[in-house]
């Protein structure tokens, strides 16, 4: 089960401010993993287009007309909006300007870069490919620089996503036990990882579209999944619910007794598959709802019992040696 809320307050006034204050670590991560268009120009032999979260306009095959011409550099100011009539995004954008002419490797040459808002460049008249990266959201467009001052806008089809998790029944989960992976699909329908190990409450800004979210509770087998839609100019908040529980194990000589040291533990499912191992007197883990077989090894002796995990508060499982 997943509960989703959307806020559609003006994005530049609310979401962008929050991203600027809280999302700096997200933006840094995004710059490491997000592909940086533009791709090789269409029609170039052997060219392939890297998967991206958004459809990047095809870069035209270079001709005399679309190649930047030598000339006196002109002032170029570039801003980003979430819509034609939207507000300018106030901060957090990384701008890159590329030539439309590929080099010997078939790549477009990076001419300039800026992290200012708005970005101000000095470019000779001609055509360029401008790429804007805003955290995990990105867009590219081919622009024309004319003689005289140039004011250009790039439309960033961006929304926000904030994730949380709980145990079915609205039982809180400590944040340290939860992480999320965010995936989308490329043009061929293949799953593409967008963000890994996202923390609860961490604010992501993404290109609009549908994303597959996987919530990991602990490190064994407790997961929850949902498909969520990010809309431009809106913040989507979602809580994914786990059918799982935290469990601890004790080997004791009598009910409620002290945990016996030097015990090794194995948890198997009813098919006999080992899903958890630990060598400590009082191990703790998280397991998905289901039935399990617990084995405790103490020296040459092995003790076992079956137990069931139901969604709820942490519980303790004892094995008695007698």
Secondary structure, 3 states (H helix, E strand, C coil): CEEEEEECCCCCCCHHHHHHHHCHHHHHHHHHHCCCCCCCCCCCCCCCCCCCCCCCCCCCCCCCCCCCCCCCCEEEEEEEECCCCCCECCCCCEEEEEEEEECCCCCEEEEEEECCCCEEEEECCEEEEEEEEECCEEEEEEEEECCCCEEEEEECCEEEEEEEEEECCCEECCHHHEEEEEEEECCCCCEEEEEEEECCCCEEEEECEEEEEEEEECCCCEEEEEEEEECCCCEEEEEEEECEEEEEEEEECCCCCCCCCCCEEEEEECCCCEEEEEECCCCEEEEECEEEEEEEEECCEEEEEEEEECCCCCEEEEEECC
